[in-house]
Each structure stands twice: as C-alpha cells, then as structure tokens.
Amino acid sequence: MGTITARKRADGSTAYTAQIRLKDKNVIVHTEAQTFTRKALAQAWLKRREAQLQEARALGTLQAAKVTVGELLDSYVAQAEGITEWGRSKTADIRRLRDAGIAQKDARQLTAADLIEHCKRRRLEDGAGPATVLNDVVWLRQAFLSAAAAFKIDAPLAAVDAAKQELLRTKVIAKPQQRSRRLGADEEQRLAEHFSARDGRARIPMLDIFRFALLTARRQDEICRIRWEDLDFEKGVGWVDDVKHPTLKKGNRRSFRILKPALEIIERQPRTAPEVFPYNGKSIGAAFTRACHLLEIQGLHFHDLRHEATSRLFEKGYSIQEVAQFTLHESWATLKRYTHLRPENVPER
C-alpha cells in the first residue's frame, strides 16, 4: 500500500518520500505523501498512516480521492490506443471535451444538471448546433460506460442518461437531419464547364473526379484509395479499403460494381502512382467547395454527389439489392430514402 522513495537534494543530503495510494477496483480512492530526512521516520509515518487509513476504511469514513471527468476521458482514450482507430471528428471532439470546464468536474459527483449546463453553454456560447452537441453527449457516455466497466464508477453514466432525455426533450441536442440535396441539371452543367476550363492548369482532374463520383457513388476519400491492382475491367468490379462502417474504421475491404462509363474515366488516367486518383481527399473537397462558391451554388457539398449518384441508380431501374452493390450501404433500409427523391419521378399508375 505504501512506498518510500529516496532522492538527492540540491545540498547533497538525502530525502525520503513516503507515499500511500489506496485503490478500489483499480481506481485510486486516496493518495498522500510526506517527505522526511531519515528513512526510519518515513517508515514510522507510513506504518502509522496505513493503520489509520485501514481503520477509516473499515468505519466507512475514508474520503475518496477526486476522479475528474477529464481523467475518465484520458482512460477511455488510453484503452482504445492500438486497438481502435478513431476518425478525425471523434478525436477532435474528445480533445475539445478534455479542455472544457466539465472535464474538471468530479466524476463521482457529476449530475444531470452539470451535463445540461455544459450542453447549453456549447449551444449559446460556442454556437454549436444540436447535432454537434449530441456528439459531446455520445462521447461522454462512451467514456462513462468504459469507467463503469473498468473501475465500477457508475454515477456519471446515470447522470448522462438522465441528462440526455431532458436535452432531447428541450431540443438542446438532436440527431443530424438527413440531407436530401439533389444536384440540378443547370448546376451540373456549370460545374462541368468550370472544371473543364480549370483542369488544364490544375493538378487535380476535378472534371473526371466529379463525373466519376456521380457514376459510382464513392466518397471522396474512397476515390483516392482506389488502386490499379484492385480493378477488374472485365467484370466491372473494383475493391476499396477502409469503407465506412458503423463500427469498423480500418480494414473494411469491399468490392463494388463499376459501370462502363466510370471505367472509361479510369482508363484515361495516367498510371503515375499505385492509386488511380493519387490525390488528397481534403484537396478534392476544397476544390469542389471553391467551385460552388465561385459559381454561387448554395448548399451543395461533395458528399451530396454520393446521394445524387444513388438516386440516379434507382431512377435507372436498379433494385435496392443492386444499388447496394454500387454504394456498399450496410443497411437496405438506409437506401429507401433515395428511391424516389423527386416526386415527378413517381409514375402515374
């Protein structure tokens, strides 16, 4: 329970530090230390304090050490290292939580009111939207679940569950709204003309990538990961690594259907790298955003091209099962919202 550490002082003398740490289920519930000039004094203090603390623990009067929310977040991060690779957004969210005021709260004393206050502050002072603040609640709950399993600290988990219900009821937090933005014919033509004019002097062939996205429903990062060796031109199939998945962040390798027009785009790319499109996904997204801004196209994101491509596959008559071979959606239910996004496409019976 106690240790004694010897260290040299600046004047050359030796100091002996006696330290006591009490743990309960791997959680430090009490810690204290004293420094002495002689080892015998340190040993005597250690023996006396250990006896006193044992008595206090038996009587139930031992005060538990403070365990902060920040420490639980640190523990959650440490347990995931080398096992689970998180996305950029989750990593940034947890880092921001670690720097927030709630991180200094004693986890054992955390209340639903503390969490509600944190979420309201994020909305009012930081200008965060309800879906963004919901992420705070989700990551905190995951950290608290980890603490409950590993250290038997249950109070913060109960607090976050109680707070979440009230936050949802008052609309302080909310699930993100599903986007249904379609690419207009005029917008498609203007973007194609813009990329055609710029591509001669630009490094990234945005016109080909723009059209490829509309034909394949691939995300921008996935487009950049497609390798020449993973393409079967005869079967019209390609393989892509690390496909987005609810639980798998790395290693989810999937095959997907590629139509002939998309294969033609691939074939005209120069083979200068293992990847067909050896570019940074962020750079592609930035170039697309700049083009929309220049052309005054409002509310269109590169990811909307995936939605547009999916809807076009349904409009061509492909079934849900067939569309899933292009888009690699895990759930067919998710694809239902793309089947008839435009009311005018529903035929009169």
N, C-alpha and C positions, 0 to 999 in steps of 0.2 A: 504493500500500500504506500510506503514512503521510501524515498531515495535521498542519498546525500551525495552532493557533487562538490569536489574541491576545485578551486580556481585561484590563480595567482593574481594578487592585487598589483596596482601600479608601484607601490612602495616595496614590492618583493615579498610581502607576507602572504600567507595562505588563508583564504576564507572558505568556510564550509556552509553550503546552502542545503538546508533540509526542505524537501518538498513533499507534500501529500496530495494525492489525487484519488478521489473516490469515484468509482464507476458503477452505474446501474444499467445493465443490459447494453454494455459498450458505450454508454453515454456518460461523460464526466458530470457528476452532480455536485462535486465540491472540490475545490483546489485552493491551496495556500502554501506559502513558503516563508522561511526565516533564515537569515544568514548569521553565522557565528564565527568567532575567531579560533575556536578549538573544536575538533571533531567530537570530543566527548560531550560538549554542550549541545551540539547539534543532535547527537544520538539521544540525549536525555529529553530534549524538547520533542523529538519525533516520537519517542515512546509515550510521553505524557499526552501529546495531542491525539495520537492514534487511539489511546484508551478513551479519551473524552469524546472523540467523534463516534467511536463504536457505541458508547452509551447513548449519545444523542440520536444515533440512527435507531437504536433499539427502542427509545422512548418516542420516536417519531417527530423529534424536534429539529432534525438536521435540515438546514435550508439548502435547497438545490441551487446549483450554480446556474446562472443565466445562460440559456441557449438561444441565440438570436435566429430570426428568420434567415438572415444572411448566411449563417453557418449551415443551416439546413440546405440552402441553395448550393453552397460550396460542396457539401457532402453529395448532393444529387449529381452535380457536375462531375465530381471525382469518381463516382461509381459508374458513370457512363463512359469515361475515358477509356479508349482502347477497345470498347465493346460496341458502342452505338455512335454512329456519326450523325450529328445533327445538321440541319440546314442552316443557312446564314441567318434567316429571320429568327429562328428559335434561339440561336446563340446570342444574337444582338439583344433580343427581348430579355433573356435571363441576365445578361450583363447590365442592362438598364435597371432591372429589378434589384440587382445587387447594390446599385448606387442610390436607390430610392430610400426614403425615410422609413418605409415599412421594414426594410432589412435590419434595422436596429432594434426592432421590437423583440421582446422576449417571447419565443415561440410557445412556451407553456402557458403564457398569459394572454395569447392572442385571442381577440374576439371578432365576431362578425362585424361589429361596428368599426374596428380598425381596418378591415378589408374594404368595407363600403366607403370609408373615408378616403382610402388610397385610390379607389376607382373613380370616385367623384373628382378628386384632385387631378387625376390624369385627364378626365374629360374637360374640366373647367380651366385648369392652369396650363396643361400641355397641349390642349386642343386635339387630343386623340379621339378617334371615332369609337363607336360602341364595339365594333368587331376587333379593333386593336386592343382595347382594354380587356375584352374577353380573353385574349391570348394571355394577358397577365394572370388572370384567374386560372386558366388551364395549366400554365407552367407552375404556378404556386401549388396547385392541387397535386401535380405530379411529384413535386419535391416533398410535399407533406405525406403523400402516400408512401414514398420511399422512407421517410423518417418514421412513420408508423410501423412499417415492416422491419426496419433495421434496428431502431432504437426505442420502440414502444412509446413514442411521443404522439399521442392521439389528439390532443387538444386543437392544434392548428387545422387538422383535417376536418374536424367537426365544425370549426369556425368558417372555413372556406365554403363548405357545403351549405351552411345556413345563409351565408352572405350571397352566394350565387343565386339562390332562389329570389331573394329580395332585389338584387341587381337586375335580374331578368324581368321581374315584375315591373320595376320602375324604368325599364329600358335604358339603364345606365350602360349595360352591356347587351350585345345582341349578336346572333350569328351573322356572318357576312352575307350580303344579298347576292343571289345568283345573277351573274351578268347574262344579258340576252342581246348584246350589241351585235347587229349584223353589219357587214360591210356593204355599203351601197355601190351600185354599178358605177356611178359617177366617181365615187371615192376610189374605187379600184383602178379606174382608168387614169385618174390624176396621179395616183401613187406610182403606177406603172410607168407613166410618162416621165415623172420626176426621177425615178431610179434609173431609167434608161438614159436620161441626159447626164446623170452624175457618175454612172458606173465606169465610164471611160477614164475618169481621173481619180477614181476611188479604189482602195484596196479590197473592200468587201463587195462582192457582186450582189447587191441588195435586190435587184430585179429577179434574179434566179432564185434567191432565198425566199423572197416574197411569194413567188409563184409556187415554189416547192412546198412552202407551208400550207398554201391553200389546197394543194393536191394531196398532202399526206397527213395533215392534222398533227404534225410533230411540233413539240415545243422548241423554243429557240436553242436551249442548251442541248436537247437531244439531236437537233440538226447538226450541231457542231461535233457531236460524238460519233456520227455515222462513219464507219471506216470502209475503205475499198474492199478489204478482205472479207467483210461481213455482208456483202451483197451477192445475191444470186439473180442475175439478169434473166436467166431462162425461166425461172419460177416466178419472178416478180416479187421477191421476198428480200427483206433486209433484217439485220439484227442490230439492236441498240442496247447499250449497257446502262445500268442505273436508271431504269424507267421509274418515274414517280409512282410511289406506292404508299398506302396509309401507314405501314409500319416499316417496310424495308427502305432504307435510304441509299444503300450501296449494294451492288451485286445482283440487282434485279434485271437479268438479261432476258430480253423478249424479242421474238420475231414479229414482223409486221408486214402487211401487204403493201406493195408499191405498184401503182398504175403506170402504164406505159409513158404517158406524158411526163411523169416525175422521173422515170428512169432516163428519159431523153435529156432532162436537165442535168442529171448526174453525169451522164456520158460526156457532156461538153465541158465539164470542169477539168482544169489541168491537174495532173497527178503529181503534185509537188510535195505532198505530205501523206501520212497514213490515212488522215481524215479526208473525206470528200470536201467538206467545208471547214478548213482549218482556221477558224476564227473564234473570237471570244463571244460567248452568248450575250454578255452585257453590252458589247460594242454593237451587236446587231440590234438589240433593243433600243439603244441610244440613237442609232441611225434612223430607226423607224419612228421614234418619238420626235426627232428633229424634223423629219419629213412631214409628219402630221401637223406639227406646229407651223412650219413654213407654208403649208397648203391650207391652213386654218380648218383642219379636220378635227372636230371636237370629240372627246370621249372615246377614242379608239386606241387600244393597246395591241401590242404584237400578239399577246395571248388570245385576243379576240379572233385572230386568224384561225386558230385551232377550232374555236366554236363555229366559225363560218365554214371551215372545211368539213366538219362533222355534219352540219346541217345540209350541205350540198350533197354529201354522200346519201343521206336519206332522200333528198329530192330526186336523186338519180334512180331511186327504187331499191337501194340496198336495205336488207333487213337489219334489225338490231344486232343479231348474231354476226352478220357480215361486217357491219360498221365497226364492231368491237375488234375485228382483226386489223383494221386500219389504226384506230385510235388507241387501242390497248387499255380501254377503261376496264377497271376491275368489276364494276357493277353495271349490269344491263339497265337497272333502274335509273342510274345516272344519265344514261343516254336518251331516256324517254323525252326529256325536255327539249331535245334537238329535233324530234321527228317532224314537227310542223311549227317552226318558229314564226313563219309568215302566214297569217290567216288566208291570204289569197291563194296559197298553195294547196289548201284543202279542197279537193274536187267536189263538185256538186253531184250528189248521188241520185 
